[in-house]
Amino acid sequence: MASTVALIGRPNVGKSTLFNRLVGRRLAIVDERPGVTRDRREGEGRLFDLSFRVIDTAGLEEMAAESLEGRMRQQTERAVEEAEAVLFLIDARAGVTPLDEHFANWLRRTGRPIVLVANKCEGAAAEGGLLEAHGLGFGEPVALSGEHGLGLDELHERLTPLLASEDQEEEDAADDSLQLAIVGRPNVGKSTLVNQLLGEERMLTGPEAGITRDSIAISWSYKERPIRLVDTAGLRRRAKVTDKLEKLSAADTLRVVDFAQVVVLLLDAELGLEKQDLTIARRVVDEGRALVIGVNKWDACADRQAAMGAIRDRLERSFPQTRGIPVVTLSALDGKGVDKLMQAVTAAYEVWNKRVPTAALNRWLEEVVAAHPPPAPGGRRVRLKYITQARNRPPTFAVACSRPDALPDSYLRYLENALRQDFDLPGTPIRIHMRRSRNPYVEE
């Protein structure tokens, strides 16, 4: 297993910038405002020939344990416990602050190997802070600029003896994890659900809406199936989002949806399926991802029959082209229905991956065309000659047709519904591409 490196420091010293530098892409949200990062974010870091798991953490602040900042600090403390090495970042331009000294004393007591990093050393203004850093008692500080990539060679030199010796040339095994994203409006219980699935307080939760800002990916397994589980920031209506930070969080969530395989859209049972939920669901379906609806806080729902009826009715009206989307009731807080939700996720993934033999498809095409022939605009019947499955994920079919432009959308919906029913493809998006068949007797 790869060694773990945790990035620790007070707010706004550049931890997320260095995290993005180490993982090689912009995963963590970066802003000049302090306290942007709240949860632990993990990534696969690489520094020259070193490969390791890197954890970005919230800025350390001395606050009451029950406050949001106090709960953020508890997440940071867990990251330190998991790490083989800790990078303690200070802002060299600001110099060593009393808060830096306070948390330096705390880190010293953890017994973890500490590498002191003086960040933002790209200019002359950092020289004084770099000299002050020696007084923290962690030896020679690494002069670094996470934004500009300066000092990485020295950081590599300091990290090499601290990380477990592994064959760094060995290629990683292919990642066949199921990519599962949990999405929904703010405060519907997404982070609570992730914590329930993992069996630990991995994600920061609380009564405050909008606690999660970054999309946090965690490797996990369900019944020996590897899963890449992603918790996301809550999505509000675009017209209501004016804050720059919330816009960045929303963009990050939508990026996660685009790369997921199965998406769980979590609802609040009391609020039901609202317009914003339908907008999110439509994005998932349009991107061709498998969708599962999770109705959370079911234990607190007063009229369960009416609530479920309203949800199913709205799904039928809003997504007639994607019939059979699974709807699972649960309580993320006490775990009721969570296993049922994961069974629905696994089943949706299997349907999304399903491949139908070409011979069976063409026998099916003959039957559905005989039962309901295509229209004959202008007196000439549109001919459907053969069908094949072009790919799965989602199931995508190509149909050779004499005149694709003359085939109405209603007939395509007929074919899609028949495919869904006859080959047991409930809830998953289906793509049908009509292709003009070539006439060998007519020169192109």
C-alpha positions as CSV (number, residue, x, y, z in Angstrom):
1,M,0.0,0.0,0.0
2,A,1.3,3.5,-0.9
3,S,2.5,5.7,2.0
4,T,0.4,8.6,3.1
5,V,1.5,12.3,3.3
6,A,-0.8,14.8,5.1
7,L,-0.7,18.6,4.4
8,I,-1.2,20.5,7.7
9,G,-1.3,24.2,8.5
10,R,-3.4,27.2,9.5
11,P,-5.9,28.6,7.0
12,N,-4.7,30.1,3.7
13,V,-1.1,29.0,3.8
14,G,-1.4,27.2,0.4
15,K,-2.2,23.6,1.3
16,S,-4.7,23.1,-1.5
17,T,-2.4,24.7,-4.0
18,L,0.4,22.3,-3.1
19,F,-2.1,19.4,-3.1
20,N,-3.1,20.2,-6.7
21,R,0.6,20.5,-7.6
22,L,1.3,17.0,-6.2
23,V,-1.7,15.2,-7.8
24,G,-1.0,16.9,-11.1
25,R,-4.4,18.4,-11.6
26,R,-6.8,20.9,-10.1
27,L,-8.8,18.7,-7.7
28,A,-9.1,21.0,-4.7
29,I,-10.9,24.3,-4.9
30,V,-8.4,27.2,-4.4
31,D,-9.5,30.7,-3.4
32,E,-7.9,33.7,-1.6
33,R,-10.5,33.4,1.1
34,P,-9.3,31.5,4.1
35,G,-11.1,28.3,5.3
36,V,-12.2,27.1,1.8
37,T,-11.2,23.4,2.5
38,R,-13.3,21.7,5.2
39,D,-13.2,18.0,4.6
40,R,-10.2,15.7,4.1
41,R,-9.5,15.4,0.3
42,E,-7.3,12.5,-0.9
43,G,-5.4,12.1,-4.1
44,E,-2.7,10.0,-5.7
45,G,0.4,12.2,-5.4
46,R,3.6,12.0,-7.4
47,L,6.9,13.8,-6.8
48,F,9.5,12.7,-9.4
49,D,10.0,9.0,-8.6
50,L,7.9,9.0,-5.4
51,S,4.3,7.9,-5.4
52,F,2.1,8.3,-2.4
53,R,-1.4,9.1,-1.1
54,V,-1.7,12.8,-0.2
55,I,-4.4,14.3,2.1
56,D,-5.4,17.9,1.9
57,T,-6.9,19.1,5.2
58,A,-8.8,22.1,6.6
59,G,-6.9,25.0,8.1
60,L,-6.1,24.5,11.8
61,E,-7.9,26.8,14.1
62,E,-8.3,26.8,17.9
63,M,-12.0,26.7,18.4
64,A,-14.6,24.8,20.6
65,A,-15.0,21.1,19.7
66,E,-18.7,21.4,18.9
67,S,-18.3,24.3,16.4
68,L,-17.8,23.8,12.7
69,E,-14.2,24.8,13.0
70,G,-13.7,22.4,15.9
71,R,-15.2,19.5,13.8
72,M,-12.9,20.5,10.9
73,R,-9.9,20.2,13.2
74,Q,-11.0,16.7,14.3
75,Q,-10.9,15.6,10.6
76,T,-7.4,17.1,10.4
77,E,-6.3,15.1,13.5
78,R,-7.5,11.9,11.9
79,A,-5.5,12.7,8.8
80,V,-2.3,13.1,10.9
81,E,-3.0,9.7,12.6
82,E,-3.2,8.0,9.1
83,A,0.0,9.7,7.7
84,E,3.5,8.3,7.6
85,A,4.8,11.9,7.0
86,V,3.3,15.3,7.7
87,L,4.1,18.4,5.7
88,F,3.6,21.4,8.1
89,L,3.0,24.5,6.0
90,I,3.5,28.1,7.0
91,D,3.2,31.2,4.9
92,A,6.8,32.6,4.6
93,R,5.5,36.0,3.5
94,A,3.5,36.4,6.7
95,G,6.2,34.9,8.9
96,V,5.7,32.6,11.9
97,T,2.4,33.5,13.7
98,P,1.4,32.5,17.3
99,L,-1.1,30.0,15.7
100,D,1.8,28.4,13.8
101,E,3.7,28.0,17.1
102,H,0.7,26.6,18.9
103,F,0.1,23.9,16.3
104,A,3.8,23.2,15.9
105,N,3.7,22.2,19.6
106,W,0.7,19.9,19.0
107,L,2.3,18.3,15.9
108,R,5.5,17.6,17.9
109,R,3.4,15.6,20.5
110,T,1.9,13.4,17.8
111,G,5.2,11.6,17.2
112,R,4.8,11.7,13.4
113,P,7.7,12.7,11.2
114,I,7.3,16.4,10.4
115,V,8.7,18.2,7.3
116,L,8.4,22.0,7.8
117,V,7.5,23.7,4.5
118,A,7.8,27.5,4.2
119,N,5.4,28.1,1.3
120,K,5.0,31.2,-0.9
121,C,8.8,31.7,-1.2
122,E,8.7,33.0,-4.7
123,G,9.8,36.5,-3.8
124,A,12.1,38.5,-1.5
125,A,9.2,39.2,0.9
126,A,9.5,35.6,2.1
127,E,13.1,35.8,3.3
128,G,12.3,37.0,6.9
129,G,9.6,34.3,7.4
130,L,12.0,31.6,6.1
131,L,14.5,32.6,8.8
132,E,11.9,32.7,11.5
133,A,10.8,29.2,10.6
134,H,14.0,27.7,12.0
135,G,12.7,28.7,15.5
136,L,9.8,26.2,15.3
137,G,12.2,23.3,16.0
138,F,11.7,21.1,13.0
139,G,15.1,21.7,11.5
140,E,15.8,23.3,8.1
141,P,12.5,24.4,6.4
142,V,11.9,23.6,2.8
143,A,11.6,26.8,0.8
144,L,8.8,26.2,-1.5
145,S,6.3,27.8,-3.9
146,G,3.3,25.5,-4.4
147,E,1.8,27.9,-7.0
148,H,5.0,28.1,-9.1
149,G,6.5,24.7,-8.4
150,L,9.7,26.0,-6.8
151,G,11.5,23.9,-4.3
152,L,10.0,20.5,-5.2
153,D,13.4,18.9,-5.6
154,E,14.3,19.7,-2.0
155,L,10.9,18.5,-0.8
156,H,11.5,15.2,-2.7
157,E,14.9,14.9,-0.9
158,R,13.3,15.3,2.5
159,L,10.4,13.0,1.8
160,T,12.3,10.1,0.3
161,P,13.7,8.6,3.6
162,L,10.3,9.0,5.3
163,L,8.1,7.0,2.9
164,A,8.0,3.2,2.7
165,S,10.4,1.8,0.1
166,E,8.5,0.5,-2.8
167,D,9.3,-0.3,-6.4
168,Q,8.2,3.1,-7.8
169,E,8.6,1.8,-11.4
170,E,5.8,-0.8,-10.8
171,E,2.7,0.2,-12.8
172,D,-0.5,0.5,-10.9
173,A,-3.1,-2.2,-11.5
174,A,-6.0,-1.2,-13.7
175,D,-8.7,0.6,-11.7
176,D,-11.9,-1.3,-12.1
177,S,-13.7,0.5,-9.3
178,L,-17.4,1.4,-9.7
179,Q,-17.5,5.2,-9.8
180,L,-20.4,6.3,-7.5
181,A,-21.3,9.9,-6.9
182,I,-23.8,11.1,-4.2
183,V,-25.5,14.3,-5.4
184,G,-28.4,16.5,-4.3
185,R,-29.5,19.8,-2.9
186,P,-27.8,21.2,0.3
187,N,-28.6,19.6,3.6
188,V,-30.3,16.4,2.3
189,G,-27.8,14.2,4.1
190,K,-25.2,13.3,1.5
191,S,-22.2,13.4,3.9
192,T,-24.2,11.5,6.5
193,L,-24.9,8.8,4.0
194,V,-21.2,8.6,3.0
195,N,-20.3,8.3,6.7
196,Q,-22.9,5.5,7.2
197,L,-21.6,3.6,4.2
198,L,-17.9,3.8,5.4
199,G,-18.8,3.1,9.0
200,E,-16.8,6.1,10.3
201,E,-17.1,9.9,10.6
202,R,-15.1,10.4,7.5
203,M,-17.1,13.4,6.2
204,L,-17.8,16.6,8.1
205,T,-21.5,16.8,9.0
206,G,-23.7,19.1,11.0
207,P,-26.9,21.2,11.0
208,E,-25.4,23.9,8.9
209,A,-26.3,23.8,5.2
210,G,-23.5,23.7,2.6
211,I,-20.7,22.3,4.8
212,T,-19.3,20.3,2.0
213,R,-17.5,22.4,-0.6
214,D,-15.1,20.1,-2.4
215,S,-16.1,16.8,-4.1
216,I,-14.4,14.2,-1.9
217,A,-13.5,10.8,-3.4
218,I,-12.9,7.8,-1.2
219,S,-11.9,4.3,-2.1
220,W,-14.2,1.7,-0.5
221,S,-15.6,-1.7,-1.2
222,Y,-19.1,-3.1,-1.0
223,K,-19.4,-6.9,-0.8
224,E,-15.9,-7.2,-2.2
225,R,-16.7,-4.9,-5.1
226,P,-14.3,-1.9,-5.2
227,I,-16.1,1.4,-5.3
228,R,-14.8,4.9,-5.7
229,L,-17.3,6.9,-3.6
230,V,-17.6,10.6,-4.1
231,D,-19.4,13.0,-1.8
232,T,-20.3,16.3,-3.5
233,A,-21.4,19.9,-2.6
234,G,-25.1,20.6,-2.6
235,L,-26.5,22.0,-5.8
236,R,-28.9,25.0,-5.6
237,R,-30.7,26.7,-8.5
238,R,-28.2,28.5,-10.7
239,A,-30.1,31.8,-10.2
240,K,-29.6,31.6,-6.5
241,V,-25.8,31.0,-6.7
242,T,-24.0,34.3,-6.6
243,D,-21.0,33.5,-4.4
244,K,-17.8,32.7,-6.3
245,L,-17.0,29.8,-3.9
246,E,-20.4,28.2,-4.4
247,K,-20.0,28.5,-8.1
248,L,-16.7,26.7,-7.9
249,S,-18.3,24.0,-5.7
250,A,-21.2,23.5,-8.1
251,A,-18.8,23.2,-11.1
252,D,-16.8,20.6,-9.2
253,T,-20.0,18.6,-8.5
254,L,-21.1,18.7,-12.2
255,R,-17.6,17.5,-13.2
256,V,-18.0,14.6,-10.9
257,V,-21.4,13.7,-12.4
258,D,-19.8,13.8,-15.9
259,F,-17.2,11.2,-14.9
260,A,-19.4,9.0,-12.6
261,Q,-20.8,5.6,-13.6
262,V,-23.7,5.5,-11.2
263,V,-25.2,8.6,-9.5
264,V,-27.4,8.5,-6.4
265,L,-29.7,11.6,-6.3
266,L,-30.5,12.1,-2.6
267,L,-33.8,13.7,-1.7
268,D,-35.3,14.9,1.6
269,A,-38.5,12.8,2.1
270,E,-40.4,15.8,3.5
271,L,-39.6,18.0,0.5
272,G,-39.9,15.4,-2.2
273,L,-38.8,15.7,-5.8
274,E,-38.5,19.5,-6.4
275,K,-37.6,21.4,-9.6
276,Q,-33.9,21.5,-8.7
277,D,-33.8,17.8,-8.2
278,L,-35.3,17.3,-11.6
279,T,-32.6,19.6,-13.1
280,I,-29.9,17.5,-11.5
281,A,-31.6,14.2,-12.6
282,R,-31.9,15.5,-16.2
283,R,-28.1,16.3,-16.2
284,V,-27.3,12.8,-15.0
285,V,-29.6,11.2,-17.7
286,D,-28.3,13.5,-20.5
287,E,-24.7,12.5,-19.6
288,G,-25.7,8.9,-20.0
289,R,-25.1,7.9,-16.3
290,A,-27.1,5.3,-14.4
291,L,-29.4,7.0,-11.9
292,V,-30.7,5.9,-8.5
293,I,-33.1,8.0,-6.4
294,G,-32.5,7.8,-2.7
295,V,-35.3,9.3,-0.4
296,N,-33.5,10.2,2.8
297,K,-35.0,11.0,6.3
298,W,-37.8,8.5,5.6
299,D,-38.1,7.8,9.3
300,A,-39.2,11.4,9.9
301,C,-41.7,11.4,7.0
302,A,-45.3,11.9,8.3
303,D,-47.3,10.7,5.2
304,R,-45.1,8.1,3.5
305,Q,-47.7,6.9,1.0
306,A,-48.4,10.4,-0.3
307,A,-44.7,11.3,-0.4
308,M,-43.8,8.2,-2.4
309,G,-46.8,8.6,-4.8
310,A,-45.8,12.2,-5.5
311,I,-42.2,11.2,-6.2
312,R,-43.1,8.4,-8.6
313,D,-45.8,10.5,-10.3
314,R,-43.3,13.3,-11.0
315,L,-40.7,10.9,-12.3
316,E,-43.2,9.4,-14.7
317,R,-44.2,12.8,-16.0
318,S,-40.6,14.3,-16.2
319,F,-38.7,11.2,-17.4
320,P,-41.1,9.1,-19.6
321,Q,-38.1,8.2,-21.8
322,T,-36.2,6.7,-18.8
323,R,-38.8,4.4,-17.2
324,G,-37.9,2.3,-14.2
325,I,-35.5,4.6,-12.4
326,P,-35.1,2.9,-9.0
327,V,-36.4,4.7,-5.9
328,V,-35.1,3.6,-2.5
329,T,-36.2,5.0,0.9
330,L,-33.7,5.2,3.7
331,S,-32.4,6.9,6.8
332,A,-28.8,7.8,6.4
333,L,-28.5,8.7,10.1
334,D,-29.4,5.3,11.5
335,G,-28.6,3.1,8.5
336,K,-32.0,1.8,7.7
337,G,-32.4,1.1,3.9
338,V,-28.7,1.8,3.2
339,D,-28.0,-1.8,2.2
340,K,-31.1,-1.7,-0.1
341,L,-29.7,1.4,-1.7
342,M,-26.4,-0.2,-2.5
343,Q,-28.2,-3.2,-4.0
344,A,-30.0,-0.8,-6.3
345,V,-26.7,0.9,-7.2
346,T,-25.1,-2.5,-8.1
347,A,-28.2,-3.5,-10.1
348,A,-28.2,-0.2,-12.0
349,Y,-24.5,-0.6,-12.7
350,E,-25.1,-4.1,-14.2
351,V,-27.9,-2.8,-16.4
352,W,-25.8,0.2,-17.5
353,N,-23.1,-2.3,-18.6
354,K,-25.4,-4.8,-20.3
355,R,-24.6,-6.0,-23.8
356,V,-27.2,-7.7,-26.0
357,P,-26.2,-10.3,-28.7
358,T,-26.6,-9.0,-32.3
359,A,-28.6,-12.1,-33.3
360,A,-31.2,-11.6,-30.5
361,L,-31.4,-7.9,-31.4
362,N,-32.2,-8.6,-35.1
363,R,-34.9,-11.2,-34.2
364,W,-36.3,-8.6,-31.9
365,L,-36.3,-5.9,-34.7
366,E,-38.2,-8.1,-37.0
367,E,-40.9,-8.7,-34.4
368,V,-41.3,-5.0,-33.4
369,V,-41.4,-3.8,-37.0
370,A,-44.0,-6.5,-37.8
371,A,-46.1,-5.4,-34.8
372,H,-45.8,-1.7,-35.6
373,P,-44.4,-0.9,-39.0
374,P,-42.5,2.4,-39.6
375,P,-44.4,5.2,-41.3
376,A,-44.5,5.6,-45.1
377,P,-44.1,9.3,-45.8
378,G,-44.8,10.2,-49.5
379,G,-46.0,6.6,-50.0
380,R,-42.5,5.1,-49.5
381,R,-42.1,2.9,-46.4
382,V,-39.1,3.6,-44.2
383,R,-37.1,0.3,-43.9
384,L,-35.2,-0.7,-40.8
385,K,-32.7,-3.3,-42.0
386,Y,-30.6,-4.4,-39.1
387,I,-29.6,-3.4,-35.6
388,T,-26.4,-3.9,-33.5
389,Q,-25.3,-2.7,-30.1
390,A,-22.5,-0.2,-30.8
391,R,-21.4,0.0,-27.1
392,N,-22.5,-0.2,-23.6
393,R,-22.2,2.3,-20.7
394,P,-24.9,3.3,-21.4
395,P,-26.5,0.8,-23.9
396,T,-26.1,2.4,-27.3
397,F,-27.6,0.8,-30.5
398,A,-27.1,1.5,-34.2
399,V,-29.9,0.9,-36.7
400,A,-29.4,0.7,-40.4
401,C,-32.3,2.6,-42.0
402,S,-33.2,3.5,-45.6
403,R,-34.3,7.1,-44.7
404,P,-33.3,8.1,-41.2
405,D,-34.5,11.7,-41.6
406,A,-38.0,10.5,-42.4
407,L,-38.4,8.5,-39.2
408,P,-40.4,10.5,-36.6
409,D,-39.3,10.9,-32.9
410,S,-42.4,9.0,-31.8
411,Y,-41.2,5.8,-33.6
412,L,-37.8,6.2,-32.0
413,R,-39.5,6.3,-28.6
414,Y,-41.4,3.2,-29.5
415,L,-38.2,1.4,-30.3
416,E,-36.6,2.6,-27.1
417,N,-39.5,1.5,-24.9
418,A,-39.6,-1.9,-26.6
419,L,-35.8,-2.3,-26.0
420,R,-36.2,-1.4,-22.4
421,Q,-39.1,-3.8,-21.8
422,D,-37.9,-6.8,-23.9
423,F,-34.3,-6.8,-22.8
424,D,-34.8,-5.8,-19.2
425,L,-33.1,-2.4,-19.2
426,P,-35.0,-0.4,-16.6
427,G,-34.0,3.1,-15.6
428,T,-30.8,3.3,-17.6
429,P,-30.4,5.9,-20.5
430,I,-30.7,4.2,-23.9
431,R,-29.1,5.7,-27.1
432,I,-30.4,4.8,-30.6
433,H,-28.5,6.1,-33.6
434,M,-30.2,5.8,-37.0
435,R,-27.7,5.3,-39.9
436,R,-28.4,5.5,-43.6
437,S,-27.7,2.1,-45.1
438,R,-25.7,2.1,-48.3
439,N,-27.3,1.1,-51.6
440,P,-24.7,-0.9,-53.6
441,Y,-26.5,-0.1,-56.9
442,V,-26.2,3.6,-56.5
443,E,-22.8,5.4,-56.9
444,E,-22.0,7.6,-53.9
